[in-house]
């Protein structure tokens, strides 16, 4: 989801508490026992994101080729109280939700209920009509690959934090998109648009006759035993389990505003899930090793087109990206932004996995450092 602008935060009076907590965290992480138990590069990356880039907190989960996992953290989980960062705390995972949604679609493809190259009109007749927009010319594949030309609904919503408790029906989100003209003719280029995955969610509901959240839960979350991953209920504004608070700033260097309490219906099947870094590692590893999709469907998911606007060498498949590593090869994942949280990570073909979350959506200067931390963890 796109980064909005935000009103100022008034709780900067807790500076003394925050500095004390940061000092305690740094000391704990610098102890011989902590350094012996954790690979230095990963913890150093977490410390840098907090102390150099100024992010309130950073969390990571790293899984090695041997399947053993380690969790890391830096910073403060709650700026108002100075509470520590919960170990492997829950975060809003934003657009990582798209990979869950795409996986359900591809499972339906494997069951013969959906055709990737069928027009959206086949399943949602009359839904997509607008200026240059016609569901008879857009295929399911083009939705999942962001090659449909559907315009971004967030562009017409304004600041989604202006009314953070507002509930949106999926059709409300689509209507924001349909007030705009198509970005390009279907299949002629790649451009990221959350609207594609709102339509994908509506398609799942039409084909299965069940809410998309129930399908994601039954087909993926319960099947893999992802104990800390869930689809928020309608009107659910808080994060259920132990979690770091999420924050935003109205201006660079300005005071932080706690935006944890938020109605994620603004993201729906494009961005509303809550999870942990370790659950995300488990999900992407299971997905890439064929535990959720048949070989044919997984091959379709991994068939990519260039997505250089995300980053040099990045390619986008069906709800998943591949990104190059400085040590050679690529990793497969997605990433997600939603007010208060950014998550990046993925898995390599040889079994390494990492997921890193920070408790704000970083500015342009510090944003690449989160991706760099992923690279360092996978290449270290």
VEXVO-507532 format. One line per 5 residues: for each residue x, y, z of N, C-alpha, C. Coordinates in steps of 0.001 Angstrom, whole numbers, plus 500000, padded with zeros to 6 digits. Atoms other than C-alpha are relative to their C-alpha. Layout:
X:Y:Z:X:Y:Z:X:Y:Z  ...
This chain:
500838:498812:500000:500000:500000:500000:500878:501245:500000  499216:498779:500131:501155:503536:499305:500133:500706:501346  499787:499288:498751:502559:505757:502029:499194:501283:500026  500779:498775:499892:500107:508459:503194:500759:501079:500746  499496:498964:499111:500752:511764:504896:499249:499884:501320
500583:500240:498692:499996:511922:508616:500003:501267:500844  500010:498868:499075:499017:514439:511304:501082:499836:501047  498909:500083:499037:501576:515297:514015:499624:499185:501222  500169:500810:498795:502035:513175:517136:500429:500830:501195  499745:499116:498869:501984:514799:520571:500708:499327:501169
499445:500701:498838:503686:512154:522772:501519:500025:500057  498536:499926:499971:507300:513295:522319:500540:500224:501404  499541:499749:498636:507422:514029:526062:500620:498778:500654  499439:501218:499408:508503:510417:526667:501463:499795:499623  498638:500157:500520:512021:511115:525353:500928:499328:501004
499085:500562:499005:513767:510278:528607:499784:498495:500143  500324:501430:499901:511970:506931:528890:500526:499246:498802  499552:500642:501239:512755:506118:525268:501516:499841:499990  498548:500077:500029:516460:506938:525603:500507:498939:500974  499588:501010:499031:516740:504781:528712:499762:498599:499456
500310:501318:500551:515025:501878:526965:500952:499636:498870  499064:500258:501088:517244:502249:523912:501375:499621:500545  498707:500319:499416:520329:502229:526109:500014:498584:500555  500086:501352:499451:519153:499074:527877:500006:498960:498903  500050:500940:501122:518373:497388:524570:501379:499832:499385
498677:500065:500609:521774:498285:523128:500964:499214:500882  499106:500721:499094:523567:497011:526228:499729:498509:499963  500350:501417:500016:521656:493730:526179:500479:499331:498733  499614:500587:501276:522379:493192:522526:501509:499935:499842  498545:499968:500102:526076:493945:523065:500675:499022:500957
499409:500907:499029:526540:491372:525831:500637:498815:499307  499347:501153:500621:528880:488442:525119:499038:498866:499713  500945:501103:500220:526003:485964:525535:499153:500248:498767  500843:499694:501166:523834:487775:522980:500797:499896:498720  499198:500038:501215:526677:488152:520495:500378:498577:499627
499655:501388:500290:527589:484483:520835:498814:499255:499428  501192:500740:500413:523987:483408:520246:499469:500445:498658  500588:499475:501225:523299:485557:517166:501088:500421:499030  499036:499531:500997:525129:486171:513901:500085:501528:500036  499805:498559:499859:526614:489658:514214:499384:500814:498863
500530:499140:501056:525596:490921:510745:498497:500267:500119  501444:499796:499893:521875:490404:511382:499689:500988:501109  500262:499087:498901:521886:492099:514763:500526:501397:499692  499474:498696:500381:524071:494882:513409:499034:500721:499066  500981:499382:500899:521519:495473:510668:498807:500533:500773
501128:499535:499189:518711:495700:513230:500384:501268:500766  499540:498833:499241:520747:498124:515353:500118:501237:499114  499836:498878:500922:521526:500277:512316:498656:500593:499602  501323:499504:500372:517880:500518:511280:499399:500870:501094  500531:499225:498879:517047:501827:514747:500873:501213:500308
499143:498939:499484:520071:503886:515772:500488:500963:498927  499547:499111:501078:521198:505268:512391:498843:500540:499176  501130:499577:500830:517927:505373:510445:498838:500544:500820  501003:499386:499145:515802:506346:513430:498660:499306:500037  501270:500721:499948:513141:503654:513133:499726:499571:501438
500277:500340:498603:511337:502919:516408:500444:498589:500388  499606:501381:499700:511944:499162:516224:500232:499242:498712  499759:500910:501116:513233:496467:513906:500014:498577:500543  500081:501393:499603:512560:492727:514108:500401:499136:498820  499621:500914:501072:513951:489819:512120:499865:498562:500455
499937:501449:499808:513561:486065:511824:500811:499439:498852  499114:500589:500995:516238:484080:509995:499971:498487:500156  499994:501460:500012:516007:480416:509022:501122:499529:499093  498880:500506:500776:519108:478576:507862:499626:498791:499160  500232:501187:500824:519468:475715:505420:499650:498779:500848
500274:501129:499120:519298:473365:508411:498617:500073:500639  501337:499849:499453:515810:474641:509266:499947:500664:501363  499982:499343:498694:516924:476258:512521:499744:501497:499830  500389:498598:500094:515474:479705:513174:500518:500794:501184  499562:499072:498963:516701:482712:515137:499224:501300:499828
500711:498722:500015:514876:485906:516070:500887:501089:500581  499198:498852:499600:516422:489358:516521:499100:501217:500140  500766:498759:499869:515196:492768:517594:500916:501118:500463  499328:498800:499498:516352:496302:518278:498946:501080:500159  500916:498887:499832:514664:499467:519453:499029:499787:501135
501012:499985:498947:511555:499961:521562:498650:499633:499407  501292:500448:500507:508184:498276:521149:498885:501007:500182  501038:499006:499720:506159:501142:522615:500707:501273:500463  499295:498760:499675:507532:504697:522592:499398:500700:501209  500645:499320:498880:505001:505873:525180:500399:499395:501338
499707:500677:498742:505925:503279:527813:501441:499518:500111  498660:500558:500006:509410:502180:526780:500031:498487:500034  500073:501461:499970:508232:498560:526626:500905:499403:498926  499109:500617:500978:510645:496200:524859:499242:499456:498797  500587:500607:501198:510040:494760:521412:499655:498541:500306
500337:501405:499741:508110:491473:521775:500794:499070:499085  499267:500981:500788:510119:488473:520608:499097:499477:498886  500771:500447:501166:508879:487671:517090:498560:500505:500058  501329:499429:499828:505965:490037:517628:499200:500050:498710  500894:499883:501151:502959:490263:515348:500074:501403:499409
500020:498729:500719:502914:493003:512715:498971:499911:498881  500834:499970:501210:500587:494079:509939:500937:499807:498810  499047:500368:501048:502184:492535:506837:499674:500595:498647  500272:499277:501234:500552:494712:504173:499918:499093:498791  500144:500657:501296:501084:493503:500631:500570:498590:499925
499736:501431:499977:502558:490163:501648:498700:499209:499896  501329:500610:500158:498821:489409:501762:499768:499566:498566  500221:500328:501412:498916:489378:497959:500477:498595:499656  499513:501342:500294:500965:486191:497941:499023:498950:500509  501035:500910:499493:498327:484480:500097:498816:499959:499025
501131:499930:500927:495590:485688:497739:500316:499304:498684  499602:500644:501254:497498:484603:494630:500079:498483:500163  499910:501444:499759:498120:481187:496195:498624:499354:499959  501366:500546:500062:494385:480649:496683:499505:499946:498560  500405:500011:501416:493719:481645:493059:500658:498829:499280
499299:501072:500703:496367:479196:491848:499558:498622:500479  500598:501250:499563:494921:476451:494021:498696:499735:499246  501241:500140:500772:491591:477095:492281:500290:499658:498545  499578:500386:501354:493422:476897:488951:500297:498505:499972  499673:501405:499930:494771:473505:489991:498777:499108:500139
501252:500746:499831:491242:472409:490878:499087:500115:498776  500792:499846:501215:489983:473412:487433:498846:500973:500123  501107:499065:499767:487736:476156:488820:500265:501387:499431  499606:498694:500548:489667:479146:487424:501025:499754:498905  499003:500051:501064:491614:479628:484192:500827:501268:500011
499146:498816:499932:494610:481948:484314:499821:500920:498809  500103:499176:501201:494072:483121:480770:498557:500254:499578  501399:499624:500211:490321:483467:481054:499804:501466:500379  500266:498615:499612:488966:487019:481138:499307:500068:501357  500653:499782:498711:487863:488373:484504:498485:499956:499837
501437:499990:500295:484424:488762:482901:499369:498625:500180  500513:501360:499856:484033:484969:482995:499469:499766:501408  500337:500257:498606:483825:485054:486794:499275:501163:500665  500595:498798:499416:482734:488623:487547:499374:500833:498883  500579:499309:501160:480455:489633:484670:499533:501420:500332
500430:498617:499875:479979:493364:484277:500679:500795:501094  499406:499290:498862:482159:494271:487260:500962:501096:499564  498955:499060:500392:485031:495989:485469:499582:500755:498749  500385:499111:501090:483729:498831:483320:500414:501415:500378  499582:498641:499725:485273:502267:483075:500732:500568:498812
499283:499320:501074:487387:504625:481018:501229:499173:499619  498924:500885:500428:489584:502187:479103:500065:498710:500789  500024:501185:499126:488644:499458:481615:498872:499082:499555  500991:500957:500470:486868:496333:480406:500411:498606:500441  499691:501321:499476:486810:493029:482261:500009:498905:498953
499950:500987:501091:486353:491225:478944:501376:499952:499355  498667:499923:500607:489916:492243:477990:501124:499770:501008  499005:500207:498945:491692:491598:481314:499929:498555:500472  499997:501394:499568:492756:488067:482226:500344:499886:501488  499648:500270:498605:493168:486510:485662:501513:500111:500185
498541:499896:499922:496895:486203:484971:500445:501458:500095  499608:498593:500002:497130:489936:484282:499682:500679:501332  500254:499491:498652:495496:490685:487642:501153:499635:500925  499003:500486:499046:497983:488547:489544:501393:500523:499692  498665:499559:500399:500975:489862:487576:500124:501515:499897
499998:498532:500084:500037:493571:487680:500255:500481:498574  499898:499560:501396:499834:493810:483900:498618:500311:499420  501384:499778:500444:496092:494609:483746:499737:501427:499549  500280:498590:500271:496322:498404:483542:498978:500611:500932  500977:499426:499071:493803:498813:486373:500658:501080:500848
499392:498903:499235:494442:502151:488137:499984:499713:501494  499830:500183:498559:495480:502332:491787:498866:500659:500780  501114:499422:499242:492482:502782:494089:500464:500947:501095  499504:499119:498944:494636:504360:496800:500204:501430:499514  499762:498664:500548:495312:507276:494472:498772:500888:500113
501238:499223:499922:491655:508330:494747:499430:500058:501415  500526:500065:498635:491215:507669:498491:500420:501178:500857  499454:498994:499112:493303:510471:499923:500747:499334:501142  499248:500502:498854:494989:510026:503310:499162:498973:500741  500807:501044:499358:493780:506686:504668:500061:500098:501517
499952:499804:498555:494817:507780:508167:499201:501223:500455  500867:498891:499608:492521:510803:508086:498813:499474:500807  501081:500668:499261:489828:508385:509328:500413:498543:500171  499404:501338:499926:491791:505309:510477:499053:498904:500450  500951:501011:499539:488750:503557:511964:498903:499721:498976
501044:500188:501009:486693:503719:508782:500059:498596:499406  500089:501315:500644:485502:500380:507432:499627:500194:498535  500270:499968:501433:485557:499888:503667:499509:498642:499530  500390:501197:500741:483587:497332:501719:500953:499848:498810  499126:500176:501172:485687:495782:498925:499517:500782:498784
500521:499266:501160:483378:497362:496373:500282:501499:500119  499616:498597:499814:484119:500776:497923:501393:500254:499423  498626:499859:500485:487807:500233:497129:500042:499961:498480  500028:500096:501462:487066:499152:493585:499394:501248:499378  500620:498790:500545:484821:502168:493058:500984:501167:499959
498961:498969:500061:487752:504454:493941:500839:499834:498736  499191:500256:501191:489705:502788:491152:499246:500365:498727  500766:499824:501239:486918:502994:488594:499630:501449:499708  500178:498571:500313:486675:506774:488921:501127:500514:499115  498821:499605:500767:490010:506873:487062:500045:499225:498683
499853:500719:501262:490978:505874:483542:501087:498951:500134  498992:501062:499998:493024:502776:482788:501394:500597:499846  498624:499529:500111:496773:503226:483188:500633:499631:498674  499479:500466:501287:497515:501247:480010:499137:498839:499522  500752:501126:500541:496060:498587:477733:500474:498704:500652
499612:501241:499330:496016:495121:479369:501115:499267:499259  498931:500809:500551:499189:493126:478843:501128:500764:499331  498988:499234:500731:501265:495983:477439:501168:500468:500866  498899:499611:499114:503387:496812:480525:499712:499492:501402  500166:500378:498588:503906:496146:484231:499929:501258:500841
500086:498898:499046:502769:498558:486917:499199:499531:501203  500599:500493:498759:501962:497733:490529:498716:500752:500308  501272:499387:499630:498332:498349:491489:499273:499085:500981  500735:500767:499004:496591:497187:494650:498620:499584:499512  501336:500298:500523:493340:497220:492693:499926:498588:499434
500005:501355:500567:494337:493992:490944:499620:498952:501038  500228:501019:498976:494210:492117:494230:498693:500181:500751  501388:499863:499547:490899:493600:495318:499098:499193:499063  500785:500783:500971:489456:492131:492113:500263:498506:500191  499679:501415:499765:491292:488853:492809:499233:499465:501207
500770:500420:498837:489638:488699:496233:498530:499814:499675  501400:500129:500420:486206:489307:494716:499807:498752:499142  500082:501191:500846:486918:486554:492181:499988:498732:500866  499981:501160:499103:487780:484072:494950:498629:499812:500654  501292:500103:499328:484540:484881:496738:498912:499525:499046
501031:500410:500975:482470:484463:493576:500135:498517:499659  499781:501390:500419:484048:481124:492609:499739:499021:501135  500126:500937:498877:484075:479568:496087:498696:500154:500777  501197:499746:499208:480954:481161:497557:500306:500257:501471  499577:499760:498618:482943:481891:500742:500823:501278:500091
499154:498808:499846:484654:485005:502166:501461:499674:499716  498594:500236:500350:488207:485363:500921:500828:499710:501242  499255:500257:498771:489472:485466:504505:499860:498571:500472  500197:501402:499620:487952:482055:505197:500799:499080:499089  499228:500831:500932:489573:480630:502071:501492:500062:500320
498589:499872:499634:492991:482012:503039:500283:499229:501288  499803:500676:498720:492564:480674:506570:499991:498482:499843  500134:501448:500136:491426:477186:505573:501087:499404:499123  499103:500576:501000:493680:476673:502571:501479:500203:500318  498590:499682:499768:496889:478223:503909:500332:500043:501486
499609:499764:498611:496977:479393:507540:499832:498742:500846  500236:501209:499212:495378:476319:509131:500806:498821:499461  499285:501120:500622:496984:473929:506668:501464:499966:500412  498591:499926:499629:500491:475142:507560:500214:500142:501506  499854:499787:498572:499779:475702:511238:500681:501311:500339
499436:498672:499737:500683:479405:511122:499258:500596:501196  500740:499720:498774:499722:480054:514728:499849:501484:500303  500033:498570:499685:500353:483783:514721:499591:500854:498790  500455:499315:501213:498873:484672:511314:498482:499947:499956  501464:500011:500075:495270:485732:510859:499493:501114:499090
500726:498988:500751:492794:487658:508767:499147:500772:501003  500793:499253:499020:491356:490482:510908:498498:499896:499736  501448:500014:500119:487636:490305:511596:499501:501390:499611  500570:498707:500370:485348:493036:510315:499947:500915:501221  500010:499018:498919:485815:496128:512461:501081:499809:501043
498930:500249:499034:488865:494709:514281:501134:501002:499772  499066:498888:500168:491183:497657:514869:501370:499743:500607  498750:500224:499297:493906:496259:517127:500685:498739:499498  499246:501215:500298:496592:493602:516750:499849:499074:501203  500440:500877:498906:495639:490536:518815:501104:499613:500977
498961:500565:499143:498911:489135:520124:501061:501018:500370  498892:499097:499686:502146:490603:521503:500554:500623:498726  499598:499302:501217:503279:493242:519019:500677:501313:500341  499487:498637:499871:505368:496367:518640:498975:500975:499415  500889:498980:500549:503366:499530:518095:500553:500500:498662
499595:499434:501277:503421:501014:514584:499866:501512:500017  499934:498535:499919:504279:504674:514002:500182:500637:498623  499756:499178:501180:504260:507368:511338:500317:501424:500431  499706:498588:499792:505514:510946:511060:499319:500827:498929  500590:499103:500985:503749:513845:509376:501059:500675:499158
498900:499332:500692:507062:515457:508445:501307:499326:500392  498714:500605:499647:510667:514204:508326:500549:500595:501293  499465:499545:498733:512141:514392:511823:498960:500480:500984  501058:499561:499103:508766:515300:513313:499674:498949:501044  500358:500945:498940:507134:513615:516300:499264:498781:499441
500647:501240:500417:505884:510044:516026:498530:499986:500417  501422:500248:499673:502176:509213:515919:499771:498494:499992  500325:501427:499912:501027:505773:517056:498788:499710:499107  501073:500311:500954:498937:504336:514188:499639:498515:500039  500260:501432:499899:498640:500764:515438:498517:499690:499875
501448:500223:500057:494876:501046:515875:499479:500525:498663  500272:499660:501406:493701:500992:512276:499092:498920:499418  500870:500983:500655:490959:499331:510228:500651:499549:498695  499259:500436:501185:492830:497198:507676:499122:499625:498816  500867:500249:501159:489776:496807:505451:500421:500865:498821
499472:499169:501086:491472:499575:503443:500952:499225:499109  499118:500853:500805:493807:496812:502239:499338:498723:499529  500750:501220:500279:491459:493784:502239:500901:498912:499417  499234:501123:500555:492746:490951:500002:501308:500436:499358  498715:499483:500475:495595:493209:498871:500960:500291:501135
499073:499560:498982:496985:494003:502309:499577:499970:501446  500508:499864:498632:495097:493249:505538:500532:499002:501018  499625:501043:499059:496793:490213:507123:500954:500481:501086  499064:499838:498887:498648:490136:510439:500787:498706:500126  499177:501198:499866:501568:487752:510954:501240:500330:500817
498689:499790:499392:505041:487351:512443:501066:499687:498959  498914:500292:500932:508408:487194:510731:500236:498495:499869  499753:501439:500094:508821:483522:511611:498883:499289:499242  501095:500586:500778:505361:482647:510247:500176:500295:498515  499779:499671:501410:506207:484484:507024:501096:499121:499403
498968:500916:500496:509399:482452:506688:499422:498617:499736  500611:501319:500164:507372:479284:507169:499097:499973:498772  500912:499934:501148:504776:480380:504613:500765:499997:498681  499299:499913:501283:507208:481374:501860:500829:498744:499731  499254:501244:500199:509324:478273:502430:499069:498888:499537
500970:501029:500403:506278:475993:502214:499520:500233:498571  500475:499678:501339:505075:477805:499107:501016:499629:498941  498966:500228:501002:508371:477605:497254:500469:498549:499932  499629:501419:500036:508873:473925:498137:498817:499108:499619  501089:500784:500563:505540:472848:496682:498999:499437:500982
500941:500520:499011:503552:472302:499867:498605:500597:499866  501306:499354:500167:500705:474599:498780:499474:499944:498577  500387:500009:501406:500673:474363:494977:500591:498786:499301  499444:501042:500844:501113:471644:492407:501129:500544:499147  498848:499549:500796:504206:471754:490161:499621:500954:498872
500389:499131:501122:502338:473316:487225:499627:501392:500487  500434:498697:499480:500785:476071:489324:501177:500771:500599  498827:499318:499456:504046:476821:491142:500882:500539:498877  499223:499520:501151:505809:477089:487786:499372:501267:499414  500668:498789:500485:503193:479622:486664:500267:501174:500941
499734:498933:499033:503668:481606:489871:501402:500569:499827  498597:499591:500112:507426:481719:489278:500370:500501:498596  499751:499434:501325:507085:482864:485650:499862:501517:500115  499930:498588:499631:508092:486520:485885:500152:500936:498810  499738:498908:500938:508227:489811:484022:500828:501048:500734
499181:498984:499327:510627:492715:484699:499156:500972:500819  500650:499026:499121:509623:494987:487590:501069:500926:500571  498835:499213:499590:512617:497308:487664:499632:501222:500833  500361:498841:499184:510635:500141:489239:500017:499652:501488  499867:500432:498607:510687:498076:492464:501459:500043:500415
498563:500011:499740:514467:497710:492228:500709:499332:498845  499270:500591:501120:517170:496774:489715:499996:498480:500062  499995:501450:500085:516821:493197:488580:498797:499309:500595  501196:500605:499407:513491:492660:490366:499051:499545:498893  500974:500537:500932:510957:490504:488541:498758:499573:500782
501267:500303:499329:507285:489878:489338:499327:498831:499312  500730:501148:500516:505499:486574:488927:498515:500160:500260  501412:499932:499642:501965:485772:490094:499905:500111:501512  500073:499765:498571:501828:487356:493518:501302:499790:500735  498706:500183:499362:505525:486920:494183:501072:500685:499173
498895:499333:500682:508777:488715:493346:501278:499194:500170  498617:500456:499816:512318:487566:492734:500901:501218:499980  499051:498890:499896:515138:489902:493745:501412:499441:500015  498615:500505:500015:518854:489500:493068:500698:500208:501331  499170:499903:498808:521308:488886:495902:501416:500422:499622
498634:499577:500290:524750:490477:496090:500963:498822:499990  499150:501185:499967:526199:487029:496783:499650:499010:498894  500391:500865:501112:524575:485570:493653:498654:499361:500220  501325:500595:499910:521206:484076:492856:498943:501024:500355  501131:499140:499672:517846:485461:493889:499306:499460:501242
500920:500500:498987:515365:485247:496708:498576:500335:499572  501404:499886:500362:511593:484868:496380:499190:500466:501203  500843:499504:498927:509153:486873:498461:499050:501050:499453  500841:498908:500480:506930:489918:498279:500337:501294:500702  499829:498744:499274:507092:492586:500977:498670:500706:500150
501250:499287:499787:504438:494853:502350:500168:501241:500847  500079:498759:499235:503750:498366:503628:498547:500252:500361  501317:499551:499545:500754:499498:505652:500302:500991:501114  499640:499018:498972:500562:502435:508079:500570:499352:501260  499348:500465:498795:502994:501748:510904:500987:498862:499826
499161:501190:500146:504825:498764:509409:500499:499838:498564  499453:500473:501271:507118:497667:506598:500638:498634:500246  499419:501330:499898:508088:494018:506049:500615:499632:498661  499313:500469:501191:510610:492647:503567:500656:498654:500304  499310:501270:499807:512104:489202:503033:499627:498993:498942
500303:501058:500936:511852:485906:501247:500891:498795:500230  499275:501264:499875:513456:482527:500640:500842:499777:498749  499163:500392:501123:516226:481177:498456:499676:498563:499605  500294:501345:500460:516025:478010:496409:500756:498939:500795  499260:500987:499205:518565:476369:498729:499578:499987:501470
500594:500178:498686:516420:476833:501829:500256:501064:501036  499845:498895:499054:517540:480080:503485:498753:500875:499956  501175:499129:499942:514761:482407:504640:500233:501109:501004  499924:498878:499062:514570:485811:506273:498782:500886:499810  501041:498986:500041:511839:488268:507147:500376:501077:501003
499633:498860:499168:512514:491742:508542:498849:500997:500000  501058:499003:499869:509936:494209:509862:500524:501205:500759  499734:498780:499243:510276:497810:510974:498657:500648:500298  501283:499496:499523:507623:499755:512829:499705:501414:499533  500425:498797:500699:507158:502598:510393:500156:499714:498521
499701:500096:501427:507050:503047:506626:501118:501006:499730  498823:499131:500042:510560:504443:506013:499928:501052:498895  499902:498986:501038:511380:507560:504043:500905:499490:498877  499272:500445:501190:513112:507404:500667:501471:499726:500289  498579:500173:499708:516580:507688:502201:500279:498695:500731
499736:501184:499179:516243:504822:504685:499325:498738:499488  500727:501180:500491:513871:502521:502784:500921:498933:499410  499138:501047:500560:516656:500773:500812:500784:499221:501047  499220:500674:498972:518369:499880:504086:499289:498748:500517  500727:501210:499581:515593:497389:504924:500298:498867:499026
499650:501011:500998:516202:495543:501643:501450:499572:500149  498591:500341:499804:519937:495735:502306:500186:499069:501188  499923:500888:498833:519395:494095:505679:499570:498582:499637  500398:501328:500483:517557:491225:503978:501145:499347:499262  498884:500516:500773:520440:490809:501559:501142:499556:500918
498915:500346:499088:522974:490848:504394:499698:498726:500776  500362:501193:499248:521043:488206:506307:500079:498749:499148  499976:501167:500878:520730:485886:503317:501391:499697:499471  498651:500198:500547:524310:486399:502163:501060:499827:501090  499033:500074:498928:525959:486388:505585:500421:498584:500345
